[in-house]
Amino acid sequence: MRYHECEAAIRALVDAADTDDLHAFGQATVTRVLASGLADEADEADEAGEAGEAGEDDLDEDGWAALTAARENIATADVTELRGHLDRIDEGILADGDMDPGLVVALSALEHWTSYLEEHRRGELYELAIRSLEEVDHRVSAALDDFLAEPEMAAEYARITRSLTA
């Protein structure tokens, strides 16, 4: 499957899913992306012999605290709480355009989930699904002309499909 075909298939799945499936998909996906995207960056920092959090220069202490709180409470936090965490993260950004890729994907996923909870626009969950694929692509580098050739990418696409058609 080519990348653009994968995008179109996900858009169709999101458009056809019922509200309960959308909510369950979104919550599971943002939880996965927040855990995986940031864990991968931390693993890379460990392998390089770097101390501290991956991307520690990207956020100030309060920004990291807000991100940690959002990750730990993603399943129970309401939209006001999540928006507050995102505001604190935004205020704590230290990077000037060169942020850790895993952190960028994680923050983007958190923003899409929060926006979905605020406005219930399906497009936010489509974007969240794409961020989830990007997180996997960051680890395995999928080819655009055969996007699902890597087992990890095929597994994530299958998870998205199952979640949206439950």
C-alpha positions in Angstrom: 0.0 0.0 0.0 1.3 3.4 -0.9 1.4 6.2 1.7 -1.4 8.2 0.1 -3.6 5.1 -0.1 -2.9 4.5 3.6 -4.0 8.0 4.4 -7.1 7.7 2.4 -8.0 4.4 4.0 -7.6 5.9 7.5 -9.7 8.9 6.6 -12.5 6.6 5.4 -12.3 4.5 8.6 -12.5 7.6 10.7 -15.4 9.0 8.7 -17.3 5.7 9.0 -16.6 5.0 12.7 -19.2 5.5 15.4 -18.7 7.9 18.3 -17.8 5.2 20.8 -15.2 3.6 18.5 -13.7 7.0 17.8 -13.4 7.9 21.5 -11.8 4.5 22.3 -9.5 4.7 19.4 -8.4 8.2 20.3 -7.7 7.4 23.9 -5.8 4.2 23.1 -3.8 5.9 20.4 -2.8 9.0 22.3 -1.8 6.8 25.2 0.3 4.6 22.9 2.0 7.6 21.1 2.8 9.4 24.4 4.4 6.2 25.8 6.2 5.0 22.7 7.3 8.3 21.1 8.9 9.6 24.3 10.3 6.2 25.3 12.0 5.8 22.0 13.7 9.2 22.4 14.8 8.2 26.0 16.2 4.9 24.7 18.2 6.7 22.0 19.6 9.1 24.7 20.6 6.1 26.9 22.3 4.4 24.0 24.3 7.6 23.3 25.3 7.8 26.9 23.4 11.0 27.5 21.9 11.6 30.9 18.5 13.0 31.7 15.3 13.1 29.7 15.5 12.9 26.0 15.0 16.4 24.6 15.6 17.9 28.1 16.8 21.1 26.4 13.4 21.3 24.5 11.2 22.0 27.6 11.8 23.7 30.9 11.1 21.9 34.1 7.5 23.0 34.3 6.9 21.9 30.7 8.3 18.5 31.4 6.2 18.3 34.6 3.0 19.2 32.6 3.9 16.6 29.9 4.5 13.9 32.6 1.2 14.8 34.3 -0.7 14.6 30.9 0.9 11.2 30.2 0.1 9.8 33.6 -3.5 11.0 33.6 -4.4 10.8 29.9 -7.2 8.2 30.6 -8.9 10.2 33.3 -8.1 13.8 32.6 -10.9 16.1 31.3 -10.4 18.5 28.4 -9.8 21.5 30.7 -7.0 19.7 32.5 -5.4 18.5 29.3 -5.6 22.0 27.8 -4.0 23.4 31.0 -1.1 20.9 30.5 -0.7 21.9 26.9 -0.6 25.6 27.8 2.1 24.9 30.4 4.0 22.8 27.9 3.7 25.6 25.3 5.0 28.2 27.8 7.9 25.9 28.7 9.2 25.3 25.2 12.9 26.1 25.1 13.7 24.7 21.6 13.9 27.2 18.7 12.6 25.0 15.9 14.8 22.0 16.5 12.9 19.8 18.8 13.3 16.0 19.3 11.2 14.2 16.7 9.6 11.9 19.3 8.7 14.8 21.4 7.1 16.7 18.5 5.0 13.6 17.6 3.9 13.2 21.2 3.0 16.8 21.7 1.1 16.8 18.4 -0.8 13.7 19.4 -1.7 15.3 22.7 -2.9 18.4 20.9 -5.1 16.5 18.5 -6.7 14.4 21.2 -7.4 17.5 23.3 -8.8 19.3 20.3 -11.0 16.3 19.5 -12.4 16.3 23.1 -13.1 20.1 22.8 -14.7 20.2 19.4 -15.5 16.5 18.4 -14.1 17.0 14.9 -13.2 13.7 13.3 -10.3 15.3 11.5 -8.5 15.5 14.8 -8.6 11.7 15.1 -7.5 11.3 11.5 -4.5 13.4 12.4 -3.9 11.5 15.6 -3.8 8.2 13.5 -1.3 9.8 11.2 0.9 10.8 14.2 0.7 7.3 15.4 2.0 6.0 12.1 4.7 8.7 12.1 5.8 7.5 15.5 6.3 4.0 14.1 7.9 5.3 10.9 10.4 7.2 13.1 11.6 3.8 14.4 11.4 1.7 11.2 11.6 4.1 8.2 8.8 2.8 6.0 9.0 3.3 2.3 6.4 5.6 0.8 5.7 3.2 -2.2 5.2 0.2 0.1 4.2 1.8 3.4 3.1 -1.3 5.2 6.0 -3.6 4.2 7.7 -3.2 7.6 6.0 -5.6 10.2 5.7 -2.8 12.8 4.0 -0.5 10.3 1.6 -3.2 9.2 0.8 -4.0 12.9 0.0 -0.3 13.6 -2.2 0.0 10.6 -4.0 -3.2 11.6 -4.4 -1.8 15.2 -5.9 1.4 13.8 -8.2 -0.6 11.5 -9.4 -2.9 14.3 -9.9 0.1 16.7 -12.0 2.0 14.2 -14.2 -0.9 13.1 -14.7 -2.5 16.5 
